[in-house]
Each structure stands twice: as structure tokens, then as C-alpha cells.
Amino acid sequence: MAAKSTDNGDGGAAVAVDDPAKVRNIVLVGPSGSGKTTLTEALLTAAGVISRAGSVTEGTTVCDHDPAAQRQQRSVGLAVAPLMHDGIKINLIDTPGYADFVGEVRAGLRAADAALFVVSAAEGVDPATTALWEECAAVGMPRAVVIARLDHQRADFPAELAACQEAFGAGVLPLYLPASGGKPGLIGLITRRLLDYSGGYPPAAGEPDAAELDQVTDARNALIEGVIEQSEDESLMDRYLGGEEIEAETLISDLETAVARGSFHPVIPVSALTGVGIAEVLEALSGAFPSPLEHPIPEVTDPQGHPQGELKADPSGPLAAEVIRTSIDSYVGRVSLVRVFSGTLRPERPVHVSGHGLAERGHDDHDADERVAHIYSPLGANLREVPYCVAGDVCALTKVTSAETGDTVSAPDRPLLMTPWQMPEPLLPVAIVAKTRSDEDALSRNLNRLVAGDPTLRLERNAETHQLVLWCMGEAHADVVLARLRAGGADVDTEPVKVALRETFGGKARGHGRHVKQSGGHGQYAVCDIEVEPLPVGAGFEFLDKVVGGSVPNQFIGSVEKGVRAQLTKGLTAGYPVVDIRVTLFDGKAHSVDSSDAAFQTAGSMALKDAAANGKISLLEPIDEVVVRLPDDHLGTVLGDLSSRRGRVLGTEADTAAGYSKVRAEVPATSLLRYAIDLRSMTSGSATFMRSFVRYDPLPDSLAAGAIAAAKEN
């Protein structure tokens, strides 16, 4: 990472700020292809951080330094790019727009104090972006909207503005409108000034002609009324309705307050290629968005879970920082992007690294004291050393070997733990296998690194199917994970994911187990007779002793049960565990010398296999409860698809969001292996789902024969 650089310059040395009031942390979110990374390049160029803007298609942008991002020509991970404007340090946090990488978006939201929603003037607003807007609204995060790609041949700013207002709701109003007549420029609705970009950045300010002013009158009136509604000065509305011209300075001051409060959301038209709107975006980021001092800090406890009180963005306060992303660089090793919420990180100082609450994702709880050697300001792939990092700022640490994404970094004498942000559940299983023995070693090393850096990736070593399964967010996520494994020296293949079934008896059956061996010396002698009967689903296993007359001595009755239990785990016809049966031992024979614990265990196992041969074995498949959240427009399609998967719909109910519903259904797990991909395709990415195991049900006879044959082949 540190050695990787683009060919557009690195802007020289980084600047460390001393005051959180001079920091802005802005996360860029929006659909894939909306222009977030290109906008970031334009902002960095305008601020003088890089000498010229890179290209997404050429793989030369600051933020898309990951080889997977360059190959797919879209962002696959979070990246930080700081710049200075009017004495304010703006940390731009560029995030992927594709749904598979929503975990990176959530990390970016955690690190930021405000969000810049970037949508394309030619594409519209997708449901995933609307959902993120609602998520930000729920926590009161300040938001603004950039309608980008005005230069696109299909760009339609009025239509896109209307789409944003419909999707995002009240308080979404433009501050500027594109100049008419095809001129590269904007008209400021408050100042009524023309910002002419004909000569590039920065724009030349001038007077629009009368026709242009007439065209923006309605939009200007709507903006002023919207700002006045948010003003704390109740006399402004009366003055405005009375025909008084409100001073631009007053309107701008109230607008900035409303934006910082999260109740007003300005819209800025932008073309990153021509530079139109770049100056206005920089002005909004530095002047309208809040500093870390105005943003609440996540709750903190000690590692034992005891509350530690409210923290503030105070450089002299207790150290509390969070790892928002972890990556492995071939030159410098582990690189941790860190948001400092309280205190100050300094080099050559010990820190405490703590991570708890993600054990189910493969992240075991851990606490360790480490030493921070150097602190860096990240600029995409480049690391530039800084002397410290104060509360509110973002930095990078290297070689903190125990740090994983989501961990808390604090002082050793006062260890803290920040409440983790919500992680999306990976729902696409991918089974992988190493090609050679050397690949197995490389695979083991790389998997640990990947899981440490990606909380949306879950690693499962299935003891029943003997498969190594990576649970991913989707096909694009899986492609990135596999590419990183191979880049790390592990040559792997994928194979079909196996679903662990269960076996049970379809009716009563009797079995005879006879284990007799006489080969000189101490022999083996054990005979037992059992009866097997099925129990209700989920009842488990019962063993009854109904031996009469001591035909099986008491000391060997437990041995028979051990043998039966051992065979249950091995399976009877397809190698799957046997469940939900009652085994009754009713007769047998023993020898005074040759009978033993081992002999009766073997006889018990043989008796169960004999009962299986005499009776009928049924296969059971796991059933999951699925909850699908989807737009009403796709309800019929999804319901029909669930039925085709042998699903049983339990009910449909209206969701909290208008136009959305929730569908609950029980579906066989074997039918859900690719459901994450198929559901996204059916609903254009607008639906989400959760799944949880419910029980095992009998597998239909039409499918059982094939399942048994497949199991025997493996």
C-alpha cells in the first residue's frame, strides 16, 4: 500500500491539524457508476493535492488503488483522501456503490460526520441509495446531494432533481441550477450570480442575463422559503411574506445551520470532467457541514462491558479510536485506517487494541497491548507520515498486528471498547478448495488476513460436509475475495456447496448385532438385539434398556449405547447423522471371558446398521425461515419464486417504509444457495432478506434418491 502510487502526483507532505473544529469527515455514497471516485479526483485536483485527475477506466485514480477495483472498474473498498480548503482539512471517504460492498459503506458512515450523496444526472436513484438515506436520517446525519455527470449525453438535471426529491423527501432543494444555453456554469439561487466555468476552475463570477434570472425565480423562492422555515429567527418569514428582501448573508448563515443540524439538504449540480460545481462543493463541505465537535461519539464501555460515560472530541481526553478498515500491504504488512474519536494518537506510544462481539463472524474476542511506531495520513494507497492525529481526524497505522476492522484503540491504562456498528449478514456461500498442499498453507495464512479485514466475510469450516465455505455478500464480493486469495499465493478452486442433511427411520425396525471372533488368545463376543422407532422432528435420540434376565450384563448396556451413538454420527445410507429415533435394547448374549466394552460397542453399531437394512431410512433437509423486504411492485414475482423453491409462505405484512412489504416464508436450505444473487436479479437490487434455521423436514422421495447417490459418490 505504501509503495503503491498513481501517476497523477501525491500532493507532497500531509498536514496534521491541532483543532477538531478544523476537520470535516465526509463520506461519499451513491450508486455504482454515479461518479463518486471521479468527483473525489476533481476535488483533490482543485485543492492541489494531485497534479491532475486520474481515470477510473485506466485505473489511475487515488481511491481505486486495489487491483480488484481496477479490474472491475468500480470501487470495491473504502478509501480516504484528505485535502485542505480555506484552512479546513476535509477527509473525503470514498465508498463503493455496488450492493456487495455495503459493509465498506457502513464503515465509512461510522467514520464520517456527514454524508455526500452522489447520484448521476443520467441514471436516477436506486433503492439501495434510498435505504442509505433513510439510515442516515434515522441517526440525524447531515446530508447533501450532488447531481453529477452533467456532461453526460443523457443528463437530465430537472428529472434527476425531481427523482431525488421523491426518493429523499422534504428538505431536498437546489442551491444552484445549471446555466442555460449549454454554457459550463451555474447560477447561484441565493446570490443570483453566474458562476462561469468556461475558463476552468475556479469559476469567474458574473451577472446572468434577465432571461436566466426569470427561469430560476420559482426555484429561488422555494429555496428561500425552505431556508426560512428552518431558521430560528421567527421574524424572517413575516419579513419575507411582507415583500422584504432577505440579506444573502442571513440566508447563508441559516442554511449552514440547517445543513449541520440535518434538517436541510442542499443539492449541487456537478460535472467533474468540466469542473462545473467543484468550487461550490468545496465551499459546502468546509462551510456547511459540521465538525467532529458537533457529532455524537458512539457509546463506550470497558472490555468487560461496563459503561464508561460520554466522550467528546477532545484532543486532551482519553484515547478512543476505531479501526474502520484493515488491509494487508505486501511491503509494510497490516495497515489499519483509524478514526480517532477522543484523545490524540502519537507515535512511539503503547496502545491497547480490543475487539469483542464478532465471534460468529470468525473474529474471536481479543485484547492486546501494542506499540504504535508511526502515524500516517492516508491518501488512497499512499501513506504520508504525520507527527500525531487528534480527536476527529483519520489516520493510518502500520504493523499493529492484532488490529482488525471494528476494533477499538485506546490507552493501556484505560482500555475502552466502542459499540460496533451494524454489520450486514453475508448470505452467499462459496466452497473453496486448495489445489495443492502448498496452496493449503498459503490459503490458511491468507484467510486469516482476509477475515481480519472484512467483517462482512464469514468463514465456516463445516465438520459434516468437510468443506471450507466462505459466506460472501454476493458474486462481486466473492470475486474480490478469491482474487485476493490467489494474489496471496493460494491457488484455489470453487466447488458446489453441500448442504448437511440428516437421516432418520421411516418406521419401526429391528436389528441384530453379532460380533464374535475367536482367533486364539482373548476373543471377542457380543450379541445384541434392538428395536428402532422414529420420534417427532426435533426430539433427538433416546436409548431404552428393556433387557430381561441379564442376557446383556449391566456393565455392557452402556457399551451398546456408545456403539449406537457412534454409528448415529457416521450415518447409515448417505453418511449423514441420524436423528430423532428411539433405540430399545431388548435382548442379547454375553460370554463370561470374551465379552468386553469394545465388543458390545461394535455389536451395537452392527445392530443399528442391520435395523437400517430391514427398515426404511428417510432423509431430512434443513428448513430456514426467510424474511424478504421488498418493494410492492415485485411482490408477485418474489412470491412465485419462493413457491418454485418449495417454500411455504407464512405471511405478508406492510413494512414501515411506504411501498415496501415483508414476506415471511419457510424454504429448504438447499434452495437458498444462490438466493442472494437471484433475489437481487428479480428485484433490480431493491430487496433484501434474512434467513435463520428452523428445523429439519423430510426430503421428498423424488429428491432423496439423488441426494443418496451424490453422497455416496463423494
CORUR-V217082 format. One record per residue. RES is the residue in three letters. SS is DSSP state (H for helix, E for strand, C for the rest). Layout:
BEGIN
{{RES,SS} {RES,SS}}
END
This chain:
BEGIN
{{MET,C} {ALA,C} {ALA,C} {LYS,C} {SER,C} {THR,C} {ASP,C} {ASN,C} {GLY,C} {ASP,C} {GLY,C} {GLY,C} {ALA,C} {ALA,C} {VAL,C} {ALA,C} {VAL,C} {ASP,C} {ASP,C} {PRO,H} {ALA,H} {LYS,H} {VAL,E} {ARG,E} {ASN,E} {ILE,E} {VAL,E} {LEU,E} {VAL,E} {GLY,C} {PRO,C} {SER,C} {GLY,C} {SER,C} {GLY,C} {LYS,H} {THR,H} {THR,H} {LEU,H} {THR,H} {GLU,H} {ALA,H} {LEU,H} {LEU,H} {THR,H} {ALA,H} {ALA,C} {GLY,C} {VAL,C} {ILE,C} {SER,C} {ARG,C} {ALA,C} {GLY,C} {SER,C} {VAL,C} {THR,C} {GLU,C} {GLY,C} {THR,C} {THR,C} {VAL,C} {CYS,C} {ASP,C} {HIS,C} {ASP,C} {PRO,H} {ALA,H} {ALA,H} {GLN,H} {ARG,H} {GLN,H} {GLN,C} {ARG,C} {SER,C} {VAL,C} {GLY,C} {LEU,C} {ALA,E} {VAL,E} {ALA,E} {PRO,E} {LEU,E} {MET,E} {HIS,E} {ASP,C} {GLY,C} {ILE,E} {LYS,E} {ILE,E} {ASN,E} {LEU,E} {ILE,E} {ASP,E} {THR,C} {PRO,C} {GLY,C} {TYR,C} {ALA,H} {ASP,H} {PHE,H} {VAL,H} {GLY,H} {GLU,H} {VAL,H} {ARG,H} {ALA,H} {GLY,H} {LEU,H} {ARG,H} {ALA,H} {ALA,C} {ASP,C} {ALA,E} {ALA,E} {LEU,E} {PHE,E} {VAL,E} {VAL,E} {SER,E} {ALA,C} {ALA,C} {GLU,C} {GLY,C} {VAL,C} {ASP,C} {PRO,H} {ALA,H} {THR,H} {THR,H} {ALA,H} {LEU,H} {TRP,H} {GLU,H} {GLU,H} {CYS,H} {ALA,H} {ALA,H} {VAL,C} {GLY,C} {MET,C} {PRO,E} {ARG,E} {ALA,E} {VAL,E} {VAL,E} {ILE,E} {ALA,E} {ARG,C} {LEU,C} {ASP,C} {HIS,C} {GLN,C} {ARG,C} {ALA,C} {ASP,C} {PHE,H} {PRO,H} {ALA,H} {GLU,H} {LEU,H} {ALA,H} {ALA,H} {CYS,H} {GLN,H} {GLU,H} {ALA,H} {PHE,H} {GLY,C} {ALA,C} {GLY,C} {VAL,E} {LEU,E} {PRO,E} {LEU,C} {TYR,E} {LEU,E} {PRO,E} {ALA,C} {SER,C} {GLY,C} {GLY,C} {LYS,C} {PRO,C} {GLY,E} {LEU,E} {ILE,E} {GLY,E} {LEU,C} {ILE,C} {THR,C} {ARG,C} {ARG,E} {LEU,E} {LEU,E} {ASP,E} {TYR,C} {SER,C} {GLY,C} {GLY,C} {TYR,C} {PRO,C} {PRO,C} {ALA,E} {ALA,E} {GLY,E} {GLU,E} {PRO,C} {ASP,C} {ALA,H} {ALA,H} {GLU,H} {LEU,H} {ASP,H} {GLN,H} {VAL,C} {THR,H} {ASP,H} {ALA,H} {ARG,H} {ASN,H} {ALA,H} {LEU,H} {ILE,H} {GLU,H} {GLY,H} {VAL,H} {ILE,H} {GLU,H} {GLN,H} {SER,C} {GLU,C} {ASP,C} {GLU,C} {SER,H} {LEU,H} {MET,H} {ASP,H} {ARG,H} {TYR,H} {LEU,H} {GLY,C} {GLY,C} {GLU,C} {GLU,C} {ILE,C} {GLU,C} {ALA,H} {GLU,H} {THR,H} {LEU,H} {ILE,H} {SER,H} {ASP,H} {LEU,H} {GLU,H} {THR,H} {ALA,H} {VAL,H} {ALA,H} {ARG,H} {GLY,C} {SER,C} {PHE,C} {HIS,E} {PRO,E} {VAL,E} {ILE,E} {PRO,E} {VAL,C} {SER,E} {ALA,C} {LEU,C} {THR,C} {GLY,C} {VAL,E} {GLY,C} {ILE,H} {ALA,H} {GLU,H} {VAL,H} {LEU,H} {GLU,H} {ALA,H} {LEU,H} {SER,H} {GLY,H} {ALA,C} {PHE,C} {PRO,C} {SER,C} {PRO,H} {LEU,H} {GLU,H} {HIS,C} {PRO,C} {ILE,C} {PRO,C} {GLU,C} {VAL,E} {THR,E} {ASP,C} {PRO,C} {GLN,C} {GLY,C} {HIS,C} {PRO,E} {GLN,C} {GLY,C} {GLU,C} {LEU,C} {LYS,C} {ALA,C} {ASP,C} {PRO,C} {SER,C} {GLY,C} {PRO,C} {LEU,C} {ALA,E} {ALA,E} {GLU,E} {VAL,E} {ILE,E} {ARG,E} {THR,E} {SER,E} {ILE,E} {ASP,E} {SER,C} {TYR,C} {VAL,C} {GLY,E} {ARG,E} {VAL,E} {SER,E} {LEU,E} {VAL,E} {ARG,E} {VAL,E} {PHE,E} {SER,E} {GLY,C} {THR,E} {LEU,E} {ARG,E} {PRO,C} {GLU,C} {ARG,E} {PRO,E} {VAL,E} {HIS,E} {VAL,E} {SER,E} {GLY,E} {HIS,C} {GLY,C} {LEU,E} {ALA,H} {GLU,H} {ARG,H} {GLY,C} {HIS,E} {ASP,C} {ASP,C} {HIS,E} {ASP,E} {ALA,E} {ASP,E} {GLU,E} {ARG,E} {VAL,E} {ALA,C} {HIS,C} {ILE,E} {TYR,E} {SER,E} {PRO,E} {LEU,E} {GLY,C} {ALA,C} {ASN,E} {LEU,E} {ARG,E} {GLU,E} {VAL,E} {PRO,C} {TYR,E} {CYS,E} {VAL,E} {ALA,C} {GLY,C} {ASP,C} {VAL,E} {CYS,E} {ALA,E} {LEU,E} {THR,E} {LYS,C} {VAL,C} {THR,C} {SER,C} {ALA,C} {GLU,C} {THR,C} {GLY,C} {ASP,C} {THR,E} {VAL,E} {SER,E} {ALA,E} {PRO,C} {ASP,C} {ARG,E} {PRO,C} {LEU,C} {LEU,E} {MET,E} {THR,C} {PRO,C} {TRP,C} {GLN,C} {MET,C} {PRO,C} {GLU,C} {PRO,C} {LEU,C} {LEU,E} {PRO,E} {VAL,E} {ALA,E} {ILE,E} {VAL,E} {ALA,E} {LYS,C} {THR,C} {ARG,H} {SER,H} {ASP,H} {GLU,H} {ASP,H} {ALA,H} {LEU,H} {SER,H} {ARG,H} {ASN,H} {LEU,H} {ASN,H} {ARG,H} {LEU,H} {VAL,H} {ALA,H} {GLY,H} {ASP,C} {PRO,C} {THR,C} {LEU,C} {ARG,E} {LEU,E} {GLU,E} {ARG,E} {ASN,E} {ALA,C} {GLU,C} {THR,C} {HIS,C} {GLN,E} {LEU,E} {VAL,E} {LEU,E} {TRP,E} {CYS,E} {MET,C} {GLY,C} {GLU,H} {ALA,H} {HIS,H} {ALA,H} {ASP,H} {VAL,H} {VAL,H} {LEU,H} {ALA,H} {ARG,H} {LEU,H} {ARG,H} {ALA,H} {GLY,C} {GLY,C} {ALA,C} {ASP,C} {VAL,E} {ASP,E} {THR,E} {GLU,E} {PRO,C} {VAL,C} {LYS,C} {VAL,C} {ALA,C} {LEU,C} {ARG,E} {GLU,E} {THR,E} {PHE,E} {GLY,C} {GLY,C} {LYS,C} {ALA,E} {ARG,E} {GLY,E} {HIS,E} {GLY,E} {ARG,E} {HIS,E} {VAL,E} {LYS,E} {GLN,C} {SER,C} {GLY,C} {GLY,C} {HIS,C} {GLY,C} {GLN,E} {TYR,E} {ALA,E} {VAL,E} {CYS,E} {ASP,E} {ILE,E} {GLU,E} {VAL,E} {GLU,E} {PRO,E} {LEU,C} {PRO,C} {VAL,C} {GLY,C} {ALA,C} {GLY,C} {PHE,E} {GLU,E} {PHE,E} {LEU,E} {ASP,E} {LYS,C} {VAL,C} {VAL,C} {GLY,C} {GLY,C} {SER,C} {VAL,C} {PRO,C} {ASN,H} {GLN,H} {PHE,H} {ILE,H} {GLY,H} {SER,H} {VAL,H} {GLU,H} {LYS,H} {GLY,H} {VAL,H} {ARG,H} {ALA,H} {GLN,H} {LEU,H} {THR,H} {LYS,H} {GLY,C} {LEU,C} {THR,C} {ALA,C} {GLY,C} {TYR,C} {PRO,C} {VAL,E} {VAL,C} {ASP,C} {ILE,E} {ARG,E} {VAL,E} {THR,E} {LEU,E} {PHE,E} {ASP,E} {GLY,E} {LYS,E} {ALA,C} {HIS,C} {SER,C} {VAL,C} {ASP,C} {SER,C} {SER,C} {ASP,H} {ALA,H} {ALA,H} {PHE,H} {GLN,H} {THR,H} {ALA,H} {GLY,H} {SER,H} {MET,H} {ALA,H} {LEU,H} {LYS,H} {ASP,H} {ALA,H} {ALA,H} {ALA,H} {ASN,H} {GLY,C} {LYS,C} {ILE,E} {SER,E} {LEU,E} {LEU,E} {GLU,E} {PRO,E} {ILE,E} {ASP,E} {GLU,E} {VAL,E} {VAL,E} {VAL,E} {ARG,E} {LEU,E} {PRO,E} {ASP,H} {ASP,H} {HIS,H} {LEU,H} {GLY,H} {THR,H} {VAL,H} {LEU,H} {GLY,H} {ASP,H} {LEU,H} {SER,H} {SER,H} {ARG,C} {ARG,C} {GLY,C} {ARG,E} {VAL,E} {LEU,E} {GLY,E} {THR,E} {GLU,E} {ALA,E} {ASP,C} {THR,C} {ALA,C} {ALA,C} {GLY,C} {TYR,E} {SER,E} {LYS,E} {VAL,E} {ARG,E} {ALA,E} {GLU,E} {VAL,E} {PRO,E} {ALA,H} {THR,H} {SER,H} {LEU,C} {LEU,C} {ARG,C} {TYR,H} {ALA,H} {ILE,H} {ASP,H} {LEU,H} {ARG,H} {SER,H} {MET,H} {THR,C} {SER,C} {GLY,C} {SER,C} {ALA,C} {THR,E} {PHE,E} {MET,E} {ARG,E} {SER,E} {PHE,E} {VAL,E} {ARG,E} {TYR,E} {ASP,E} {PRO,E} {LEU,C} {PRO,C} {ASP,H} {SER,H} {LEU,H} {ALA,H} {ALA,H} {GLY,H} {ALA,H} {ILE,H} {ALA,H} {ALA,H} {ALA,H} {LYS,H} {GLU,H} {ASN,C}}
END
